[in-house]
Amino acid sequence: MPVIHKDLAAGRWHELTLAEQMGNIGSEISRTRLADRHGARAGFEAAVARALELFDLTVADPRWRGRLREILRSREVFCDATLGGHEYGSSLAELETYFDEFALAARMDK
């Protein structure tokens, strides 16, 4: 699969705090939800791919070894939400709220 976020994958992602990384994932989740709401299938699929890539970059960041359970669970719940929320009853709107908190925390740290 081709790399979507080339500059982030090249190392820049590992310069961000966990709150910044999760906030950026949240931005893609927001785009996913908006594309889904508007019936834009191509936009939905592209946003899902971008979000998953950011999740994977976060998982690969050695600083978060102690947080992998949380990160991987949120990735799993995101996948569930994109497939209709049948496993966990998850929704993109709820995930957006969860990830917005990380974006706010990242802004407060600046």
Backbone as JSON Lines, residues from 0, in Angstrom:
{"i":0,"aa":"M","n":[0.85,-1.18,0.0],"ca":[0.0,0.0,0.0],"c":[0.9,1.25,0.0]}
{"i":1,"aa":"P","n":[0.64,2.2,-0.87],"ca":[1.48,3.4,-0.93],"c":[1.32,4.26,0.33]}
{"i":2,"aa":"V","n":[2.4,4.93,0.69],"ca":[2.39,5.82,1.84],"c":[1.66,7.1,1.47]}
{"i":3,"aa":"I","n":[0.72,7.5,2.29],"ca":[-0.08,8.7,2.02],"c":[0.58,9.93,2.62]}
{"i":4,"aa":"H","n":[1.0,9.82,3.87],"ca":[1.62,10.94,4.59],"c":[3.14,10.77,4.54]}
{"i":5,"aa":"K","n":[3.74,11.07,3.41],"ca":[5.16,10.81,3.2],"c":[6.06,11.55,4.18]}
{"i":6,"aa":"D","n":[5.82,12.84,4.4],"ca":[6.67,13.6,5.31],"c":[6.51,13.13,6.75]}
{"i":7,"aa":"L","n":[5.32,12.75,7.14],"ca":[5.1,12.25,8.5],"c":[5.74,10.88,8.67]}
{"i":8,"aa":"A","n":[5.6,10.03,7.67],"ca":[6.17,8.69,7.74],"c":[7.7,8.73,7.73]}
{"i":9,"aa":"A","n":[8.26,9.79,7.17],"ca":[9.72,9.93,7.1],"c":[10.33,10.31,8.45]}
{"i":10,"aa":"G","n":[9.49,10.5,9.46],"ca":[10.04,10.79,10.78],"c":[9.4,11.95,11.51]}
{"i":11,"aa":"R","n":[8.78,12.83,10.78],"ca":[8.18,14.01,11.41],"c":[7.09,13.63,12.41]}
{"i":12,"aa":"W","n":[6.38,12.54,12.15],"ca":[5.31,12.09,13.06],"c":[5.85,11.83,14.46]}
{"i":13,"aa":"H","n":[7.06,11.31,14.55],"ca":[7.65,10.97,15.84],"c":[8.16,12.19,16.59]}
{"i":14,"aa":"E","n":[8.06,13.36,15.99],"ca":[8.4,14.6,16.69],"c":[7.18,15.18,17.42]}
{"i":15,"aa":"L","n":[6.0,14.68,17.1],"ca":[4.77,15.18,17.71],"c":[4.5,14.48,19.04]}
{"i":16,"aa":"T","n":[3.81,15.18,19.93],"ca":[3.39,14.57,21.18],"c":[2.26,13.58,20.9]}
{"i":17,"aa":"L","n":[1.95,12.76,21.89],"ca":[0.83,11.83,21.72],"c":[-0.47,12.59,21.5]}
{"i":18,"aa":"A","n":[-0.66,13.67,22.23],"ca":[-1.89,14.47,22.04],"c":[-1.96,15.02,20.62]}
{"i":19,"aa":"E","n":[-0.84,15.47,20.08],"ca":[-0.84,15.99,18.7],"c":[-1.13,14.87,17.7]}
{"i":20,"aa":"Q","n":[-0.52,13.72,17.91],"ca":[-0.76,12.59,17.01],"c":[-2.23,12.18,17.05]}
{"i":21,"aa":"M","n":[-2.77,12.02,18.24],"ca":[-4.17,11.6,18.36],"c":[-5.11,12.68,17.84]}
{"i":22,"aa":"G","n":[-4.77,13.94,18.05],"ca":[-5.58,15.03,17.51],"c":[-5.61,15.01,15.99]}
{"i":23,"aa":"N","n":[-4.48,14.7,15.37],"ca":[-4.42,14.59,13.92],"c":[-5.23,13.4,13.42]}
{"i":24,"aa":"I","n":[-5.18,12.31,14.14],"ca":[-6.03,11.17,13.8],"c":[-7.49,11.6,13.87]}
{"i":25,"aa":"G","n":[-7.81,12.36,14.89],"ca":[-9.17,12.87,15.05],"c":[-9.62,13.71,13.87]}
{"i":26,"aa":"S","n":[-8.72,14.47,13.28],"ca":[-9.06,15.27,12.09],"c":[-9.49,14.37,10.94]}
{"i":27,"aa":"E","n":[-8.79,13.26,10.79],"ca":[-9.16,12.31,9.72],"c":[-10.48,11.61,10.05]}
{"i":28,"aa":"I","n":[-10.72,11.36,11.33],"ca":[-11.99,10.76,11.72],"c":[-13.13,11.73,11.42]}
{"i":29,"aa":"S","n":[-12.9,13.01,11.67],"ca":[-13.9,14.03,11.34],"c":[-14.18,14.05,9.84]}
{"i":30,"aa":"R","n":[-13.13,13.98,9.04],"ca":[-13.3,13.95,7.59],"c":[-14.05,12.68,7.16]}
{"i":31,"aa":"T","n":[-13.76,11.58,7.82],"ca":[-14.46,10.32,7.54],"c":[-15.95,10.48,7.8]}
{"i":32,"aa":"R","n":[-16.28,11.05,8.95],"ca":[-17.69,11.23,9.33],"c":[-18.41,12.15,8.36]}
{"i":33,"aa":"L","n":[-17.75,13.25,7.99],"ca":[-18.38,14.19,7.06],"c":[-18.6,13.57,5.69]}
{"i":34,"aa":"A","n":[-17.63,12.84,5.21],"ca":[-17.79,12.17,3.9],"c":[-18.91,11.15,3.96]}
{"i":35,"aa":"D","n":[-18.98,10.43,5.07],"ca":[-20.05,9.44,5.23],"c":[-21.42,10.12,5.26]}
{"i":36,"aa":"R","n":[-21.52,11.21,5.99],"ca":[-22.79,11.94,6.1],"c":[-23.25,12.48,4.75]}
{"i":37,"aa":"H","n":[-22.29,12.86,3.9],"ca":[-22.63,13.42,2.59],"c":[-22.69,12.35,1.49]}
{"i":38,"aa":"G","n":[-22.48,11.1,1.87],"ca":[-22.56,10.02,0.89],"c":[-21.42,10.02,-0.11]}
{"i":39,"aa":"A","n":[-20.3,10.63,0.25],"ca":[-19.14,10.71,-0.63],"c":[-18.27,9.48,-0.39]}
{"i":40,"aa":"R","n":[-18.57,8.41,-1.09],"ca":[-17.89,7.13,-0.85],"c":[-16.38,7.22,-1.06]}
{"i":41,"aa":"A","n":[-15.94,7.86,-2.12],"ca":[-14.5,7.97,-2.38],"c":[-13.81,8.78,-1.29]}
{"i":42,"aa":"G","n":[-14.45,9.86,-0.86],"ca":[-13.89,10.68,0.21],"c":[-13.85,9.92,1.53]}
{"i":43,"aa":"F","n":[-14.89,9.14,1.79],"ca":[-14.95,8.3,2.98],"c":[-13.79,7.31,3.0]}
{"i":44,"aa":"E","n":[-13.63,6.59,1.9],"ca":[-12.57,5.58,1.83],"c":[-11.18,6.21,1.94]}
{"i":45,"aa":"A","n":[-10.99,7.37,1.34],"ca":[-9.69,8.04,1.41],"c":[-9.41,8.49,2.85]}
{"i":46,"aa":"A","n":[-10.41,9.03,3.53],"ca":[-10.22,9.48,4.91],"c":[-9.96,8.3,5.84]}
{"i":47,"aa":"V","n":[-10.64,7.18,5.61],"ca":[-10.38,5.97,6.41],"c":[-8.94,5.53,6.22]}
{"i":48,"aa":"A","n":[-8.46,5.5,4.99],"ca":[-7.08,5.09,4.7],"c":[-6.09,6.02,5.39]}
{"i":49,"aa":"R","n":[-6.35,7.32,5.33],"ca":[-5.44,8.28,5.98],"c":[-5.44,8.09,7.49]}
{"i":50,"aa":"A","n":[-6.61,7.9,8.08],"ca":[-6.7,7.7,9.53],"c":[-5.96,6.43,9.95]}
{"i":51,"aa":"L","n":[-6.16,5.35,9.2],"ca":[-5.48,4.1,9.54],"c":[-3.97,4.24,9.43]}
{"i":52,"aa":"E","n":[-3.51,4.97,8.44],"ca":[-2.07,5.18,8.32],"c":[-1.54,5.96,9.53]}
{"i":53,"aa":"L","n":[-2.28,6.97,9.97],"ca":[-1.83,7.73,11.15],"c":[-1.88,6.87,12.41]}
{"i":54,"aa":"F","n":[-2.89,6.03,12.53],"ca":[-2.91,5.08,13.65],"c":[-1.66,4.21,13.62]}
{"i":55,"aa":"D","n":[-1.33,3.7,12.45],"ca":[-0.18,2.8,12.32],"c":[1.13,3.52,12.62]}
{"i":56,"aa":"L","n":[1.25,4.77,12.21],"ca":[2.45,5.54,12.54],"c":[2.55,5.77,14.05]}
{"i":57,"aa":"T","n":[1.42,5.97,14.69],"ca":[1.41,6.16,16.14],"c":[1.8,4.86,16.85]}
{"i":58,"aa":"V","n":[1.28,3.75,16.4],"ca":[1.62,2.45,16.98],"c":[3.12,2.18,16.82]}
{"i":59,"aa":"A","n":[3.69,2.59,15.71],"ca":[5.11,2.36,15.44],"c":[6.02,3.29,16.24]}
{"i":60,"aa":"D","n":[5.48,4.31,16.86],"ca":[6.29,5.26,17.64],"c":[6.73,4.58,18.94]}
{"i":61,"aa":"P","n":[8.03,4.37,19.13],"ca":[8.5,3.62,20.3],"c":[8.2,4.31,21.64]}
{"i":62,"aa":"R","n":[7.91,5.6,21.62],"ca":[7.61,6.3,22.87],"c":[6.32,5.84,23.51]}
{"i":63,"aa":"W","n":[5.42,5.26,22.73],"ca":[4.08,4.92,23.25],"c":[3.91,3.44,23.54]}
{"i":64,"aa":"R","n":[4.98,2.72,23.76],"ca":[4.89,1.28,24.03],"c":[3.94,0.99,25.2]}
{"i":65,"aa":"G","n":[3.95,1.83,26.21],"ca":[3.07,1.63,27.35],"c":[1.63,2.04,27.1]}
{"i":66,"aa":"R","n":[1.36,2.66,25.97],"ca":[0.01,3.12,25.62],"c":[-0.59,2.35,24.45]}
{"i":67,"aa":"L","n":[0.07,1.3,24.02],"ca":[-0.38,0.58,22.83],"c":[-1.79,0.02,22.97]}
{"i":68,"aa":"R","n":[-2.15,-0.45,24.15],"ca":[-3.49,-1.02,24.32],"c":[-4.56,0.01,24.0]}
{"i":69,"aa":"E","n":[-4.39,1.22,24.51],"ca":[-5.36,2.3,24.25],"c":[-5.38,2.69,22.77]}
{"i":70,"aa":"I","n":[-4.21,2.84,22.2],"ca":[-4.11,3.26,20.8],"c":[-4.72,2.2,19.87]}
{"i":71,"aa":"L","n":[-4.35,0.95,20.11],"ca":[-4.87,-0.13,19.26],"c":[-6.36,-0.34,19.47]}
{"i":72,"aa":"R","n":[-6.84,-0.17,20.69],"ca":[-8.28,-0.3,20.92],"c":[-9.03,0.8,20.2]}
{"i":73,"aa":"S","n":[-8.51,2.03,20.24],"ca":[-9.19,3.12,19.55],"c":[-9.18,2.88,18.04]}
{"i":74,"aa":"R","n":[-8.11,2.28,17.51],"ca":[-8.05,1.92,16.09],"c":[-9.12,0.87,15.78]}
{"i":75,"aa":"E","n":[-9.25,-0.12,16.66],"ca":[-10.24,-1.18,16.48],"c":[-11.67,-0.61,16.51]}
{"i":76,"aa":"V","n":[-11.92,0.29,17.44],"ca":[-13.25,0.9,17.55],"c":[-13.52,1.76,16.32]}
{"i":77,"aa":"F","n":[-12.49,2.46,15.82],"ca":[-12.66,3.25,14.6],"c":[-13.05,2.32,13.43]}
{"i":78,"aa":"C","n":[-12.35,1.21,13.29],"ca":[-12.68,0.27,12.22],"c":[-14.12,-0.22,12.37]}
{"i":79,"aa":"D","n":[-14.52,-0.52,13.59],"ca":[-15.89,-0.96,13.84],"c":[-16.88,0.12,13.41]}
{"i":80,"aa":"A","n":[-16.6,1.36,13.77],"ca":[-17.51,2.46,13.43],"c":[-17.63,2.62,11.91]}
{"i":81,"aa":"T","n":[-16.53,2.46,11.19],"ca":[-16.58,2.61,9.73],"c":[-17.36,1.48,9.07]}
{"i":82,"aa":"L","n":[-17.49,0.36,9.78],"ca":[-18.22,-0.79,9.25],"c":[-19.63,-0.89,9.8]}
{"i":83,"aa":"G","n":[-20.08,0.15,10.48],"ca":[-21.46,0.18,10.95],"c":[-21.64,0.06,12.45]}
{"i":84,"aa":"G","n":[-20.55,-0.15,13.19],"ca":[-20.64,-0.2,14.64],"c":[-21.31,-1.43,15.21]}
{"i":85,"aa":"H","n":[-21.27,-2.53,14.5],"ca":[-21.99,-3.74,14.92],"c":[-21.32,-4.45,16.1]}
{"i":86,"aa":"E","n":[-20.01,-4.38,16.18],"ca":[-19.28,-5.1,17.24],"c":[-19.34,-4.36,18.58]}
{"i":87,"aa":"Y","n":[-19.07,-3.05,18.55],"ca":[-18.99,-2.27,19.79],"c":[-20.09,-1.22,19.91]}
{"i":88,"aa":"G","n":[-20.92,-1.1,18.9],"ca":[-21.93,-0.04,18.92],"c":[-21.31,1.34,18.8]}
{"i":89,"aa":"S","n":[-20.15,1.4,18.18],"ca":[-19.41,2.66,18.07],"c":[-19.93,3.49,16.91]}
{"i":90,"aa":"S","n":[-19.7,4.79,17.02],"ca":[-20.08,5.7,15.94],"c":[-18.93,6.67,15.69]}
{"i":91,"aa":"L","n":[-18.88,7.17,14.48],"ca":[-17.85,8.15,14.14],"c":[-18.03,9.43,14.93]}
{"i":92,"aa":"A","n":[-19.27,9.82,15.21],"ca":[-19.52,11.03,15.99],"c":[-18.96,10.9,17.4]}
{"i":93,"aa":"E","n":[-19.14,9.75,18.03],"ca":[-18.59,9.53,19.37],"c":[-17.06,9.53,19.35]}
{"i":94,"aa":"L","n":[-16.49,8.92,18.33],"ca":[-15.04,8.91,18.21],"c":[-14.49,10.31,17.98]}
{"i":95,"aa":"E","n":[-15.21,11.08,17.2],"ca":[-14.79,12.46,16.95],"c":[-14.72,13.23,18.27]}
{"i":96,"aa":"T","n":[-15.69,13.05,19.13],"ca":[-15.7,13.7,20.44],"c":[-14.5,13.25,21.27]}
{"i":97,"aa":"Y","n":[-14.23,11.96,21.28],"ca":[-13.09,11.41,22.01],"c":[-11.77,12.03,21.53]}
{"i":98,"aa":"F","n":[-11.57,12.05,20.23],"ca":[-10.31,12.55,19.69],"c":[-10.2,14.07,19.75]}
{"i":99,"aa":"D","n":[-11.31,14.78,19.79],"ca":[-11.28,16.24,19.96],"c":[-10.59,16.63,21.26]}
{"i":100,"aa":"E","n":[-10.74,15.81,22.27],"ca":[-10.09,16.09,23.55],"c":[-8.57,16.1,23.42]}
{"i":101,"aa":"F","n":[-8.04,15.23,22.59],"ca":[-6.6,15.22,22.35],"c":[-6.15,16.48,21.63]}
{"i":102,"aa":"A","n":[-6.94,16.9,20.65],"ca":[-6.61,18.13,19.92],"c":[-6.61,19.32,20.86]}
{"i":103,"aa":"L","n":[-7.58,19.39,21.75],"ca":[-7.64,20.48,22.73],"c":[-6.44,20.43,23.67]}
{"i":104,"aa":"A","n":[-6.08,19.25,24.12],"ca":[-4.92,19.1,25.0],"c":[-3.64,19.53,24.3]}
{"i":105,"aa":"A","n":[-3.52,19.18,23.03],"ca":[-2.32,19.57,22.27],"c":[-2.23,21.08,22.14]}
{"i":106,"aa":"R","n":[-3.36,21.73,21.92],"ca":[-3.37,23.2,21.81],"c":[-3.01,23.85,23.14]}
{"i":107,"aa":"M","n":[-3.47,23.27,24.23],"ca":[-3.2,23.84,25.55],"c":[-1.71,23.72,25.91]}
{"i":108,"aa":"D","n":[-1.04,22.73,25.36],"ca":[0.39,22.53,25.63],"c":[1.29,23.47,24.85]}
{"i":109,"aa":"K","n":[0.73,24.14,23.88],"ca":[1.54,25.06,23.04],"c":[1.71,26.41,23.71]}
